[in-house]
């Protein structure tokens, strides 16, 4: 078995999760990032409504909006 070759059930080659789940997580990350940016310009309530509208889990909303020190960081994410 060649680890560099993608399997049919995981065409993007990502280890662990199916390709569709990986894409959904990237989209969810974009939504959360947008919600954080919205909170900065329009306030927490607007960001809360935006994140709820996009079906982000309540525990994630609470973490990113109410406890900025616990936000996940990455190469393109700034922790506020």
PDB file of N, CA, C and O in Angstrom:
ATOM      1  N   UNK A   1       0.840  -1.184   0.000  1.00  0.00           N
ATOM      2  CA  UNK A   1       0.000   0.000   0.000  1.00  0.00           C
ATOM      3  C   UNK A   1       0.881   1.241   0.000  1.00  0.00           C
ATOM      4  O   UNK A   1       1.806   1.350   0.804  1.00  0.00           O
ATOM      5  N   UNK A   2       0.601   2.158  -0.882  1.00  0.00           N
ATOM      6  CA  UNK A   2       1.377   3.379  -1.007  1.00  0.00           C
ATOM      7  C   UNK A   2       0.696   4.496  -0.219  1.00  0.00           C
ATOM      8  O   UNK A   2      -0.409   4.901  -0.579  1.00  0.00           O
ATOM      9  N   UNK A   3       1.321   5.009   0.850  1.00  0.00           N
ATOM     10  CA  UNK A   3       0.682   6.049   1.671  1.00  0.00           C
ATOM     11  C   UNK A   3       0.527   7.370   0.938  1.00  0.00           C
ATOM     12  O   UNK A   3      -0.238   8.228   1.377  1.00  0.00           O
ATOM     13  N   UNK A   4       1.237   7.554  -0.171  1.00  0.00           N
ATOM     14  CA  UNK A   4       1.119   8.796  -0.930  1.00  0.00           C
ATOM     15  C   UNK A   4      -0.039   8.775  -1.914  1.00  0.00           C
ATOM     16  O   UNK A   4      -0.395   9.805  -2.486  1.00  0.00           O
ATOM     17  N   UNK A   5      -0.621   7.606  -2.109  1.00  0.00           N
ATOM     18  CA  UNK A   5      -1.723   7.461  -3.057  1.00  0.00           C
ATOM     19  C   UNK A   5      -3.047   7.618  -2.324  1.00  0.00           C
ATOM     20  O   UNK A   5      -3.264   6.977  -1.296  1.00  0.00           O
ATOM     21  N   UNK A   6      -3.918   8.449  -2.831  1.00  0.00           N
ATOM     22  CA  UNK A   6      -5.227   8.675  -2.215  1.00  0.00           C
ATOM     23  C   UNK A   6      -6.105   7.459  -2.389  1.00  0.00           C
ATOM     24  O   UNK A   6      -6.075   6.795  -3.425  1.00  0.00           O
ATOM     25  N   UNK A   7      -6.880   7.176  -1.374  1.00  0.00           N
ATOM     26  CA  UNK A   7      -7.845   6.093  -1.477  1.00  0.00           C
ATOM     27  C   UNK A   7      -9.140   6.641  -2.056  1.00  0.00           C
ATOM     28  O   UNK A   7      -9.402   7.838  -1.934  1.00  0.00           O
ATOM     29  N   UNK A   8      -9.951   5.806  -2.679  1.00  0.00           N
ATOM     30  CA  UNK A   8     -11.219   6.276  -3.246  1.00  0.00           C
ATOM     31  C   UNK A   8     -12.151   6.888  -2.214  1.00  0.00           C
ATOM     32  O   UNK A   8     -12.906   7.805  -2.538  1.00  0.00           O
ATOM     33  N   UNK A   9     -12.116   6.401  -0.970  1.00  0.00           N
ATOM     34  CA  UNK A   9     -13.009   6.952   0.048  1.00  0.00           C
ATOM     35  C   UNK A   9     -12.482   8.257   0.622  1.00  0.00           C
ATOM     36  O   UNK A   9     -13.192   8.948   1.352  1.00  0.00           O
ATOM     37  N   UNK A  10     -11.245   8.597   0.298  1.00  0.00           N
ATOM     38  CA  UNK A  10     -10.632   9.807   0.817  1.00  0.00           C
ATOM     39  C   UNK A  10      -9.817  10.463  -0.291  1.00  0.00           C
ATOM     40  O   UNK A  10      -8.587  10.446  -0.233  1.00  0.00           O
ATOM     41  N   UNK A  11     -10.465  11.036  -1.289  1.00  0.00           N
ATOM     42  CA  UNK A  11      -9.769  11.515  -2.467  1.00  0.00           C
ATOM     43  C   UNK A  11      -8.792  12.653  -2.237  1.00  0.00           C
ATOM     44  O   UNK A  11      -7.910  12.866  -3.070  1.00  0.00           O
ATOM     45  N   UNK A  12      -8.911  13.393  -1.145  1.00  0.00           N
ATOM     46  CA  UNK A  12      -7.953  14.480  -0.943  1.00  0.00           C
ATOM     47  C   UNK A  12      -6.688  14.022  -0.249  1.00  0.00           C
ATOM     48  O   UNK A  12      -5.763  14.813  -0.067  1.00  0.00           O
ATOM     49  N   UNK A  13      -6.630  12.752   0.143  1.00  0.00           N
ATOM     50  CA  UNK A  13      -5.425  12.206   0.744  1.00  0.00           C
ATOM     51  C   UNK A  13      -5.235  12.551   2.208  1.00  0.00           C
ATOM     52  O   UNK A  13      -4.205  12.194   2.782  1.00  0.00           O
ATOM     53  N   UNK A  14      -6.182  13.231   2.837  1.00  0.00           N
ATOM     54  CA  UNK A  14      -6.053  13.588   4.245  1.00  0.00           C
ATOM     55  C   UNK A  14      -6.201  12.345   5.103  1.00  0.00           C
ATOM     56  O   UNK A  14      -7.073  11.509   4.867  1.00  0.00           O
ATOM     57  N   UNK A  15      -5.353  12.238   6.085  1.00  0.00           N
ATOM     58  CA  UNK A  15      -5.405  11.081   6.975  1.00  0.00           C
ATOM     59  C   UNK A  15      -6.498  11.267   8.005  1.00  0.00           C
ATOM     60  O   UNK A  15      -6.725  12.378   8.483  1.00  0.00           O
ATOM     61  N   UNK A  16      -7.168  10.197   8.346  1.00  0.00           N
ATOM     62  CA  UNK A  16      -8.103  10.216   9.460  1.00  0.00           C
ATOM     63  C   UNK A  16      -9.551  10.466   9.104  1.00  0.00           C
ATOM     64  O   UNK A  16     -10.409   9.668   9.479  1.00  0.00           O
ATOM     65  N   UNK A  17      -9.856  11.521   8.407  1.00  0.00           N
ATOM     66  CA  UNK A  17     -11.252  11.876   8.154  1.00  0.00           C
ATOM     67  C   UNK A  17     -11.571  11.763   6.666  1.00  0.00           C
ATOM     68  O   UNK A  17     -10.703  11.993   5.824  1.00  0.00           O
ATOM     69  N   UNK A  18     -12.807  11.412   6.341  1.00  0.00           N
ATOM     70  CA  UNK A  18     -13.213  11.390   4.938  1.00  0.00           C
ATOM     71  C   UNK A  18     -13.108  12.786   4.330  1.00  0.00           C
ATOM     72  O   UNK A  18     -13.175  13.786   5.045  1.00  0.00           O
ATOM     73  N   UNK A  19     -12.945  12.853   3.026  1.00  0.00           N
ATOM     74  CA  UNK A  19     -12.770  14.133   2.342  1.00  0.00           C
ATOM     75  C   UNK A  19     -13.921  15.083   2.608  1.00  0.00           C
ATOM     76  O   UNK A  19     -13.698  16.277   2.807  1.00  0.00           O
ATOM     77  N   UNK A  20     -15.144  14.582   2.616  1.00  0.00           N
ATOM     78  CA  UNK A  20     -16.290  15.461   2.835  1.00  0.00           C
ATOM     79  C   UNK A  20     -16.263  16.077   4.223  1.00  0.00           C
ATOM     80  O   UNK A  20     -16.623  17.243   4.387  1.00  0.00           O
ATOM     81  N   UNK A  21     -15.842  15.315   5.224  1.00  0.00           N
ATOM     82  CA  UNK A  21     -15.744  15.851   6.584  1.00  0.00           C
ATOM     83  C   UNK A  21     -14.655  16.904   6.658  1.00  0.00           C
ATOM     84  O   UNK A  21     -14.834  17.938   7.301  1.00  0.00           O
ATOM     85  N   UNK A  22     -13.528  16.652   6.005  1.00  0.00           N
ATOM     86  CA  UNK A  22     -12.422  17.603   6.000  1.00  0.00           C
ATOM     87  C   UNK A  22     -12.867  18.926   5.381  1.00  0.00           C
ATOM     88  O   UNK A  22     -12.566  19.992   5.917  1.00  0.00           O
ATOM     89  N   UNK A  23     -13.580  18.864   4.258  1.00  0.00           N
ATOM     90  CA  UNK A  23     -14.060  20.084   3.607  1.00  0.00           C
ATOM     91  C   UNK A  23     -15.062  20.811   4.486  1.00  0.00           C
ATOM     92  O   UNK A  23     -15.045  22.040   4.550  1.00  0.00           O
ATOM     93  N   UNK A  24     -15.931  20.079   5.161  1.00  0.00           N
ATOM     94  CA  UNK A  24     -16.908  20.713   6.048  1.00  0.00           C
ATOM     95  C   UNK A  24     -16.197  21.427   7.190  1.00  0.00           C
ATOM     96  O   UNK A  24     -16.604  22.522   7.577  1.00  0.00           O
ATOM     97  N   UNK A  25     -15.149  20.832   7.733  1.00  0.00           N
ATOM     98  CA  UNK A  25     -14.410  21.461   8.824  1.00  0.00           C
ATOM     99  C   UNK A  25     -13.721  22.738   8.352  1.00  0.00           C
ATOM    100  O   UNK A  25     -13.672  23.719   9.094  1.00  0.00           O
ATOM    101  N   UNK A  26     -13.191  22.742   7.138  1.00  0.00           N
ATOM    102  CA  UNK A  26     -12.584  23.965   6.606  1.00  0.00           C
ATOM    103  C   UNK A  26     -13.632  25.052   6.445  1.00  0.00           C
ATOM    104  O   UNK A  26     -13.377  26.215   6.757  1.00  0.00           O
ATOM    105  N   UNK A  27     -14.802  24.682   5.962  1.00  0.00           N
ATOM    106  CA  UNK A  27     -15.880  25.660   5.802  1.00  0.00           C
ATOM    107  C   UNK A  27     -16.327  26.189   7.158  1.00  0.00           C
ATOM    108  O   UNK A  27     -16.566  27.386   7.318  1.00  0.00           O
ATOM    109  N   UNK A  28     -16.439  25.292   8.133  1.00  0.00           N
ATOM    110  CA  UNK A  28     -16.827  25.721   9.489  1.00  0.00           C
ATOM    111  C   UNK A  28     -15.785  26.679  10.058  1.00  0.00           C
ATOM    112  O   UNK A  28     -16.134  27.651  10.728  1.00  0.00           O
ATOM    113  N   UNK A  29     -14.510  26.409   9.796  1.00  0.00           N
ATOM    114  CA  UNK A  29     -13.442  27.293  10.269  1.00  0.00           C
ATOM    115  C   UNK A  29     -13.595  28.682   9.649  1.00  0.00           C
ATOM    116  O   UNK A  29     -13.428  29.691  10.334  1.00  0.00           O
ATOM    117  N   UNK A  30     -13.912  28.734   8.351  1.00  0.00           N
ATOM    118  CA  UNK A  30     -14.122  30.024   7.683  1.00  0.00           C
ATOM    119  C   UNK A  30     -15.295  30.779   8.306  1.00  0.00           C
ATOM    120  O   UNK A  30     -15.227  31.994   8.494  1.00  0.00           O
ATOM    121  N   UNK A  31     -16.360  30.063   8.621  1.00  0.00           N
ATOM    122  CA  UNK A  31     -17.536  30.688   9.233  1.00  0.00           C
ATOM    123  C   UNK A  31     -17.180  31.254  10.601  1.00  0.00           C
ATOM    124  O   UNK A  31     -17.559  32.379  10.925  1.00  0.00           O
ATOM    125  N   UNK A  32     -16.457  30.484  11.403  1.00  0.00           N
ATOM    126  CA  UNK A  32     -16.058  30.952  12.732  1.00  0.00           C
ATOM    127  C   UNK A  32     -15.144  32.173  12.606  1.00  0.00           C
ATOM    128  O   UNK A  32     -15.307  33.145  13.344  1.00  0.00           O
ATOM    129  N   UNK A  33     -14.189  32.131  11.681  1.00  0.00           N
ATOM    130  CA  UNK A  33     -13.312  33.286  11.462  1.00  0.00           C
ATOM    131  C   UNK A  33     -14.121  34.519  11.087  1.00  0.00           C
ATOM    132  O   UNK A  33     -13.857  35.618  11.575  1.00  0.00           O
ATOM    133  N   UNK A  34     -15.115  34.329  10.208  1.00  0.00           N
ATOM    134  CA  UNK A  34     -15.980  35.443   9.818  1.00  0.00           C
ATOM    135  C   UNK A  34     -16.775  35.961  11.013  1.00  0.00           C
ATOM    136  O   UNK A  34     -16.969  37.168  11.154  1.00  0.00           O
ATOM    137  N   UNK A  35     -17.233  35.058  11.868  1.00  0.00           N
ATOM    138  CA  UNK A  35     -17.966  35.459  13.066  1.00  0.00           C
ATOM    139  C   UNK A  35     -17.107  36.274  14.014  1.00  0.00           C
ATOM    140  O   UNK A  35     -17.583  37.244  14.605  1.00  0.00           O
ATOM    141  N   UNK A  36     -15.851  35.892  14.165  1.00  0.00           N
ATOM    142  CA  UNK A  36     -14.921  36.641  15.023  1.00  0.00           C
ATOM    143  C   UNK A  36     -14.706  38.040  14.444  1.00  0.00           C
ATOM    144  O   UNK A  36     -14.719  39.029  15.176  1.00  0.00           O
ATOM    145  N   UNK A  37     -14.511  38.115  13.139  1.00  0.00           N
ATOM    146  CA  UNK A  37     -14.324  39.417  12.494  1.00  0.00           C
ATOM    147  C   UNK A  37     -15.579  40.276  12.643  1.00  0.00           C
ATOM    148  O   UNK A  37     -15.488  41.480  12.884  1.00  0.00           O
ATOM    149  N   UNK A  38     -16.738  39.659  12.499  1.00  0.00           N
ATOM    150  CA  UNK A  38     -17.995  40.375  12.656  1.00  0.00           C
ATOM    151  C   UNK A  38     -18.131  40.924  14.074  1.00  0.00           C
ATOM    152  O   UNK A  38     -18.601  42.046  14.264  1.00  0.00           O
ATOM    153  N   UNK A  39     -17.728  40.147  15.057  1.00  0.00           N
ATOM    154  CA  UNK A  39     -17.801  40.599  16.448  1.00  0.00           C
ATOM    155  C   UNK A  39     -16.974  41.869  16.649  1.00  0.00           C
ATOM    156  O   UNK A  39     -17.354  42.754  17.416  1.00  0.00           O
ATOM    157  N   UNK A  40     -15.857  41.945  15.961  1.00  0.00           N
ATOM    158  CA  UNK A  40     -14.982  43.118  16.109  1.00  0.00           C
ATOM    159  C   UNK A  40     -15.621  44.392  15.547  1.00  0.00           C
ATOM    160  O   UNK A  40     -15.419  45.480  16.086  1.00  0.00           O
ATOM    161  N   UNK A  41     -16.386  44.253  14.474  1.00  0.00           N
ATOM    162  CA  UNK A  41     -16.946  45.455  13.840  1.00  0.00           C
ATOM    163  C   UNK A  41     -18.406  45.710  14.193  1.00  0.00           C
ATOM    164  O   UNK A  41     -18.840  46.861  14.214  1.00  0.00           O
ATOM    165  N   UNK A  42     -19.172  44.654  14.472  1.00  0.00           N
ATOM    166  CA  UNK A  42     -20.615  44.830  14.693  1.00  0.00           C
ATOM    167  C   UNK A  42     -21.071  44.402  16.083  1.00  0.00           C
ATOM    168  O   UNK A  42     -22.227  44.617  16.447  1.00  0.00           O
ATOM    169  N   UNK A  43     -20.182  43.802  16.860  1.00  0.00           N
ATOM    170  CA  UNK A  43     -20.535  43.409  18.214  1.00  0.00           C
ATOM    171  C   UNK A  43     -20.812  41.926  18.371  1.00  0.00           C
ATOM    172  O   UNK A  43     -21.033  41.200  17.401  1.00  0.00           O
ATOM    173  N   UNK A  44     -20.793  41.510  19.608  1.00  0.00           N
ATOM    174  CA  UNK A  44     -20.951  40.097  19.950  1.00  0.00           C
ATOM    175  C   UNK A  44     -22.314  39.543  19.555  1.00  0.00           C
ATOM    176  O   UNK A  44     -22.404  38.413  19.074  1.00  0.00           O
ATOM    177  N   UNK A  45     -23.369  40.316  19.748  1.00  0.00           N
ATOM    178  CA  UNK A  45     -24.709  39.823  19.432  1.00  0.00           C
ATOM    179  C   UNK A  45     -24.851  39.513  17.937  1.00  0.00           C
ATOM    180  O   UNK A  45     -25.437  38.496  17.567  1.00  0.00           O
ATOM    181  N   UNK A  46     -24.323  40.376  17.092  1.00  0.00           N
ATOM    182  CA  UNK A  46     -24.373  40.122  15.640  1.00  0.00           C
ATOM    183  C   UNK A  46     -23.585  38.867  15.288  1.00  0.00           C
ATOM    184  O   UNK A  46     -24.028  38.053  14.479  1.00  0.00           O
ATOM    185  N   UNK A  47     -22.420  38.718  15.898  1.00  0.00           N
ATOM    186  CA  UNK A  47     -21.596  37.534  15.642  1.00  0.00           C
ATOM    187  C   UNK A  47     -22.301  36.273  16.128  1.00  0.00           C
ATOM    188  O   UNK A  47     -22.266  35.240  15.458  1.00  0.00           O
ATOM    189  N   UNK A  48     -22.937  36.355  17.288  1.00  0.00           N
ATOM    190  CA  UNK A  48     -23.677  35.221  17.829  1.00  0.00           C
ATOM    191  C   UNK A  48     -24.772  34.781  16.863  1.00  0.00           C
ATOM    192  O   UNK A  48     -24.905  33.592  16.571  1.00  0.00           O
ATOM    193  N   UNK A  49     -25.548  35.727  16.373  1.00  0.00           N
ATOM    194  CA  UNK A  49     -26.626  35.400  15.438  1.00  0.00           C
ATOM    195  C   UNK A  49     -26.080  34.804  14.148  1.00  0.00           C
ATOM    196  O   UNK A  49     -26.650  33.851  13.617  1.00  0.00           O
ATOM    197  N   UNK A  50     -24.985  35.354  13.641  1.00  0.00           N
ATOM    198  CA  UNK A  50     -24.358  34.842  12.415  1.00  0.00           C
ATOM    199  C   UNK A  50     -23.917  33.393  12.607  1.00  0.00           C
ATOM    200  O   UNK A  50     -24.179  32.541  11.758  1.00  0.00           O
ATOM    201  N   UNK A  51     -23.249  33.119  13.722  1.00  0.00           N
ATOM    202  CA  UNK A  51     -22.747  31.764  13.972  1.00  0.00           C
ATOM    203  C   UNK A  51     -23.902  30.783  14.194  1.00  0.00           C
ATOM    204  O   UNK A  51     -23.842  29.646  13.726  1.00  0.00           O
ATOM    205  N   UNK A  52     -24.942  31.206  14.896  1.00  0.00           N
ATOM    206  CA  UNK A  52     -26.111  30.346  15.079  1.00  0.00           C
ATOM    207  C   UNK A  52     -26.784  30.060  13.744  1.00  0.00           C
ATOM    208  O   UNK A  52     -27.203  28.931  13.488  1.00  0.00           O
ATOM    209  N   UNK A  53     -26.890  31.067  12.902  1.00  0.00           N
ATOM    210  CA  UNK A  53     -27.501  30.913  11.583  1.00  0.00           C
ATOM    211  C   UNK A  53     -26.761  29.858  10.750  1.00  0.00           C
ATOM    212  O   UNK A  53     -27.368  29.169   9.930  1.00  0.00           O
ATOM    213  N   UNK A  54     -25.447  29.738  10.970  1.00  0.00           N
ATOM    214  CA  UNK A  54     -24.636  28.784  10.226  1.00  0.00           C
ATOM    215  C   UNK A  54     -24.408  27.479  11.000  1.00  0.00           C
ATOM    216  O   UNK A  54     -23.495  26.717  10.685  1.00  0.00           O
ATOM    217  N   UNK A  55     -25.239  27.233  12.007  1.00  0.00           N
ATOM    218  CA  UNK A  55     -25.255  25.970  12.753  1.00  0.00           C
ATOM    219  C   UNK A  55     -23.936  25.629  13.436  1.00  0.00           C
ATOM    220  O   UNK A  55     -23.547  24.463  13.509  1.00  0.00           O
ATOM    221  N   UNK A  56     -23.249  26.660  13.937  1.00  0.00           N
ATOM    222  CA  UNK A  56     -22.046  26.414  14.731  1.00  0.00           C
ATOM    223  C   UNK A  56     -22.502  26.047  16.140  1.00  0.00           C
ATOM    224  O   UNK A  56     -23.415  26.666  16.687  1.00  0.00           O
ATOM    225  N   UNK A  57     -21.862  25.038  16.722  1.00  0.00           N
ATOM    226  CA  UNK A  57     -22.252  24.539  18.044  1.00  0.00           C
ATOM    227  C   UNK A  57     -22.107  25.623  19.117  1.00  0.00           C
ATOM    228  O   UNK A  57     -21.190  26.442  19.076  1.00  0.00           O
ATOM    229  N   UNK A  58     -23.019  25.605  20.059  1.00  0.00           N
ATOM    230  CA  UNK A  58     -23.021  26.581  21.140  1.00  0.00           C
ATOM    231  C   UNK A  58     -21.723  26.634  21.926  1.00  0.00           C
ATOM    232  O   UNK A  58     -21.275  27.714  22.312  1.00  0.00           O
ATOM    233  N   UNK A  59     -21.113  25.476  22.168  1.00  0.00           N
ATOM    234  CA  UNK A  59     -19.860  25.467  22.937  1.00  0.00           C
ATOM    235  C   UNK A  59     -18.738  26.155  22.171  1.00  0.00           C
ATOM    236  O   UNK A  59     -17.862  26.773  22.774  1.00  0.00           O
ATOM    237  N   UNK A  60     -18.761  26.051  20.843  1.00  0.00           N
ATOM    238  CA  UNK A  60     -17.745  26.713  20.022  1.00  0.00           C
ATOM    239  C   UNK A  60     -18.007  28.216  20.001  1.00  0.00           C
ATOM    240  O   UNK A  60     -17.078  29.017  20.112  1.00  0.00           O
ATOM    241  N   UNK A  61     -19.274  28.592  19.856  1.00  0.00           N
ATOM    242  CA  UNK A  61     -19.633  30.010  19.874  1.00  0.00           C
ATOM    243  C   UNK A  61     -19.182  30.649  21.183  1.00  0.00           C
ATOM    244  O   UNK A  61     -18.566  31.715  21.182  1.00  0.00           O
ATOM    245  N   UNK A  62     -19.490  29.998  22.289  1.00  0.00           N
ATOM    246  CA  UNK A  62     -19.104  30.540  23.594  1.00  0.00           C
ATOM    247  C   UNK A  62     -17.594  30.687  23.706  1.00  0.00           C
ATOM    248  O   UNK A  62     -17.098  31.696  24.208  1.00  0.00           O
ATOM    249  N   UNK A  63     -16.868  29.682  23.238  1.00  0.00           N
ATOM    250  CA  UNK A  63     -15.405  29.731  23.340  1.00  0.00           C
ATOM    251  C   UNK A  63     -14.823  30.873  22.520  1.00  0.00           C
ATOM    252  O   UNK A  63     -13.982  31.623  23.017  1.00  0.00           O
ATOM    253  N   UNK A  64     -15.254  31.015  21.280  1.00  0.00           N
ATOM    254  CA  UNK A  64     -14.620  32.017  20.419  1.00  0.00           C
ATOM    255  C   UNK A  64     -15.090  33.440  20.702  1.00  0.00           C
ATOM    256  O   UNK A  64     -14.333  34.389  20.498  1.00  0.00           O
ATOM    257  N   UNK A  65     -16.322  33.600  21.166  1.00  0.00           N
ATOM    258  CA  UNK A  65     -16.819  34.949  21.417  1.00  0.00           C
ATOM    259  C   UNK A  65     -16.606  35.422  22.846  1.00  0.00           C
ATOM    260  O   UNK A  65     -16.369  36.608  23.075  1.00  0.00           O
ATOM    261  N   UNK A  66     -16.686  34.517  23.804  1.00  0.00           N
ATOM    262  CA  UNK A  66     -16.626  34.932  25.202  1.00  0.00           C
ATOM    263  C   UNK A  66     -15.277  34.698  25.865  1.00  0.00           C
ATOM    264  O   UNK A  66     -15.003  35.262  26.924  1.00  0.00           O
ATOM    265  N   UNK A  67     -14.440  33.882  25.263  1.00  0.00           N
ATOM    266  CA  UNK A  67     -13.140  33.568  25.870  1.00  0.00           C
ATOM    267  C   UNK A  67     -12.042  33.580  24.799  1.00  0.00           C
ATOM    268  O   UNK A  67     -11.532  32.525  24.422  1.00  0.00           O
ATOM    269  N   UNK A  68     -11.677  34.775  24.310  1.00  0.00           N
ATOM    270  CA  UNK A  68     -10.709  34.870  23.217  1.00  0.00           C
ATOM    271  C   UNK A  68      -9.371  34.176  23.497  1.00  0.00           C
ATOM    272  O   UNK A  68      -8.699  33.742  22.562  1.00  0.00           O
ATOM    273  N   UNK A  69      -8.988  34.069  24.733  1.00  0.00           N
ATOM    274  CA  UNK A  69      -7.726  33.404  25.065  1.00  0.00           C
ATOM    275  C   UNK A  69      -7.761  31.917  24.720  1.00  0.00           C
ATOM    276  O   UNK A  69      -6.709  31.299  24.562  1.00  0.00           O
ATOM    277  N   UNK A  70      -8.953  31.335  24.599  1.00  0.00           N
ATOM    278  CA  UNK A  70      -9.091  29.910  24.287  1.00  0.00           C
ATOM    279  C   UNK A  70      -9.346  29.641  22.810  1.00  0.00           C
ATOM    280  O   UNK A  70      -9.586  28.498  22.419  1.00  0.00           O
ATOM    281  N   UNK A  71      -9.297  30.685  21.988  1.00  0.00           N
ATOM    282  CA  UNK A  71      -9.465  30.476  20.549  1.00  0.00           C
ATOM    283  C   UNK A  71      -8.293  29.672  20.025  1.00  0.00           C
ATOM    284  O   UNK A  71      -7.162  29.815  20.488  1.00  0.00           O
ATOM    285  N   UNK A  72      -8.578  28.834  19.062  1.00  0.00           N
ATOM    286  CA  UNK A  72      -7.508  28.103  18.400  1.00  0.00           C
ATOM    287  C   UNK A  72      -6.770  29.063  17.503  1.00  0.00           C
ATOM    288  O   UNK A  72      -7.367  29.962  16.911  1.00  0.00           O
ATOM    289  N   UNK A  73      -5.484  28.873  17.403  1.00  0.00           N
ATOM    290  CA  UNK A  73      -4.711  29.733  16.514  1.00  0.00           C
ATOM    291  C   UNK A  73      -4.082  28.879  15.424  1.00  0.00           C
ATOM    292  O   UNK A  73      -3.922  27.668  15.571  1.00  0.00           O
ATOM    293  N   UNK A  74      -3.741  29.520  14.361  1.00  0.00           N
ATOM    294  CA  UNK A  74      -3.083  28.880  13.231  1.00  0.00           C
ATOM    295  C   UNK A  74      -2.262  29.900  12.511  1.00  0.00           C
ATOM    296  O   UNK A  74      -2.203  31.052  12.939  1.00  0.00           O
ATOM    297  N   UNK A  75      -1.620  29.519  11.421  1.00  0.00           N
ATOM    298  CA  UNK A  75      -0.750  30.447  10.724  1.00  0.00           C
ATOM    299  C   UNK A  75      -1.472  31.698  10.211  1.00  0.00           C
ATOM    300  O   UNK A  75      -0.856  32.756  10.084  1.00  0.00           O
ATOM    301  N   UNK A  76      -2.770  31.586   9.918  1.00  0.00           N
ATOM    302  CA  UNK A  76      -3.500  32.741   9.390  1.00  0.00           C
ATOM    303  C   UNK A  76      -4.556  33.253  10.353  1.00  0.00           C
ATOM    304  O   UNK A  76      -5.424  34.033   9.962  1.00  0.00           O
ATOM    305  N   UNK A  77      -4.495  32.825  11.607  1.00  0.00           N
ATOM    306  CA  UNK A  77      -5.464  33.274  12.604  1.00  0.00           C
ATOM    307  C   UNK A  77      -4.757  34.070  13.680  1.00  0.00           C
ATOM    308  O   UNK A  77      -3.743  33.634  14.224  1.00  0.00           O
ATOM    309  N   UNK A  78      -5.286  35.220  13.980  1.00  0.00           N
ATOM    310  CA  UNK A  78      -4.737  36.027  15.060  1.00  0.00           C
ATOM    311  C   UNK A  78      -5.625  35.853  16.271  1.00  0.00           C
ATOM    312  O   UNK A  78      -6.846  35.973  16.171  1.00  0.00           O
ATOM    313  N   UNK A  79      -5.033  35.574  17.397  1.00  0.00           N
ATOM    314  CA  UNK A  79      -5.781  35.458  18.643  1.00  0.00           C
ATOM    315  C   UNK A  79      -5.960  36.848  19.185  1.00  0.00           C
ATOM    316  O   UNK A  79      -4.980  37.547  19.444  1.00  0.00           O
ATOM    317  N   UNK A  80      -7.195  37.262  19.363  1.00  0.00           N
ATOM    318  CA  UNK A  80      -7.490  38.624  19.842  1.00  0.00           C
ATOM    319  C   UNK A  80      -7.545  38.644  21.351  1.00  0.00           C
ATOM    320  O   UNK A  80      -7.781  39.696  21.946  1.00  0.00           O
TER     321      UNK A  80
END
